[in-house]
Amino acid sequence: MRLEMLSLLDGGARLFVQAIGERLGCSEDAASKHLQLLAEGGFLTAEREGRYLYYSVARSDSLVEVVLREIKTESSDMGSVLKALTAFTHERRIEILEQLALGAMEFRLLCSATKISREAMKRHLRKLERRGFVEGHNGCWGQSESMGAFGRELMACVLG
């Protein structure tokens, strides 16, 4: 639903919560919660006018631009876009990706460099691997060779 909200607001649209809920077929409460999370994440801006809260796409963020461009492509699958974005929803996964951007590392050295426990590291690497950002071979982890253009653009936006 959040990607649909971004798509709806793309192109300069500025809508209030009730209108967004009606267009997407959800309650005003549900729309409000999703819109608030998108605004907290920097994807949307919110402006109050009287009793209405209007939302629009935050244009200053390159991550927003990358996501909007991807969801407009014909080959784009909203589920895949959302799954890729969830690679960056935990600060430890971002730490791991920052470390691996410097070069491949053995598992134990990666744990040591990031100060992440072995069990937590295994969990985060599995999530990153399922999303196509990292791959492991013989106990050594690095950025995925098969990462697509969208994944590379996301990495560039998040890691700087």
Secondary structure as UniProt FT lines:
FT   HELIX           2..9
FT   TURN            10..12
FT   STRAND          15..16
FT   HELIX           17..24
FT   HELIX           28..40
FT   TURN            41..42
FT   STRAND          44..49
FT   TURN            50..51
FT   STRAND          52..57
FT   TURN            59..60
FT   HELIX           62..72
FT   TURN            74..75
FT   HELIX           78..85
FT   HELIX           86..88
FT   HELIX           91..101
FT   STRAND          105..106
FT   HELIX           107..114
FT   HELIX           118..130
FT   TURN            131..132
FT   STRAND          134..137
FT   TURN            138..139
FT   STRAND          140..143
FT   TURN            145..146
FT   HELIX           149..159
//
